Amino acid sequence: MKDLLARWMPIDASAHGAELDQMNAIVHWLMALLFVGWGIYFIWVLFRYRAGRQPKADYVGAKSKISTWTEIGVVIAEAIILVGFAIPAWARWVTPPAAGDNPLTVRVIGEQFAWNIHYPGPDGVFGSQKAELMGASNPIGLDPEDSAGADDIVTINQLHLPVDRPVTVLLSSKDVIHSFALPVLRVKQDAIPGMETPIHFTAVMPTPAAATLPACAAEKECWEIACAQLCGLGHYRMRGFITVHEQGGFEAWLAEQGG
């Protein structure tokens, strides 16, 4: 099933992606079956009840129970998808990673038209933020008087993650509603002003060399951060990039940024 889906879906580099892709495929197969079935039935009705064969209107209507049983079958199929696939997947999605799994916590703050990514630094504590300090040189308003923020790392449109380690993203927005979308990690969540929304996932595949900047730009193979919500005239520019490192590579990147 996964190999079949690989032709039509983006690369799946997440632990939960296969489950979502499978459910997506089941829904589309069901819709395709209904589309073909109702299309055939529609053509048959046009032929069977054409004016030449049925000159007088029949006000009694269909007496067969086929349509009723078809509708019951569709309801049962949808209930199986909902109860057997969607609800269990949702339950796993909303369950945060355990502290023993050593999750990485990152803040992502959307604005017109960029993604600000905030790492807590070696101390694991985010520095405090103040709205009045936000500006071109301090896009997230880090308070320079807070010692906890002295080792924090802030990037713009560049999300670096470790492979095989749970990640929790604390998502928010500075201005309007954005939608944080990571297609290769099967993540999409609205960023809403005044709210901090946690989302979590685990990347299980390092970014191939061909999908890292600048090599991927010409071939359009980059692992991208997209904004999936129209957020203004510059919406098309709100594009970031994901790099998933091996654990040693991620630690080296953090050390480089801290230096």
GINOR-V583147 format. One record per backbone hydrogen bond with DSSP energy under -0.5 kcal/mol. NH is the residue of the N-H (numbers start at 1). CO is the residue of the C=O. Records with the same first field share a line. If there is no record, write none. Layout:
NH: CO  CO
This chain:
5: 1
6: 2
7: 3  4
8: 5
9: 5
13: 11  184
15: 202
20: 16
21: 17
22: 18
23: 19
24: 20
25: 21
26: 22
27: 23
28: 24
29: 25
30: 26
31: 27
32: 28
33: 29
34: 30
35: 31
36: 32
37: 33
38: 34
39: 35
40: 36
41: 37
42: 38
43: 39
44: 40
45: 41
46: 42
47: 43
48: 44
49: 45
50: 47
53: 50
54: 50
59: 57
69: 65
70: 66
71: 67
72: 68
73: 69
74: 70
75: 71
76: 72
77: 73
78: 74
79: 75
80: 76
81: 77
82: 78
83: 79
84: 80
85: 80  81
86: 81
87: 82
89: 85
90: 86
91: 87
92: 88
93: 89
94: 90
95: 91  92
96: 94
101: 98
102: 99
104: 166
106: 168
107: 118
108: 170
109: 116
110: 108  172
111: 114
113: 111
114: 111
116: 109  114
117: 115  155
118: 107
119: 117  153
120: 105
124: 121
125: 120
130: 141
133: 130
134: 131
135: 138
141: 138
143: 128
144: 142
146: 143
147: 145
149: 146
150: 147
152: 149
153: 119
155: 117
157: 115  155
159: 241
160: 158
161: 243
163: 245
164: 203
165: 162
167: 201
168: 104
169: 167  199
170: 106  168
171: 169  197
172: 108
173: 192
174: 110
178: 191
180: 189
181: 179  226
182: 187
185: 182
186: 183
187: 182
189: 180
191: 178
192: 190
194: 173
195: 192
197: 171  195
198: 196
199: 169
201: 167
203: 165
204: 13
205: 13
207: 244
211: 208
212: 209
216: 212
217: 214
218: 214
219: 215
220: 216
221: 216
222: 216
223: 211
224: 222
225: 240
226: 181  224
227: 238
228: 179  226
235: 232
237: 234
238: 235
239: 237
240: 225
241: 157
242: 223
243: 159
245: 161  243
250: 246
251: 247
252: 248
253: 249
254: 250
255: 251
256: 252
257: 253
258: 254
259: 255
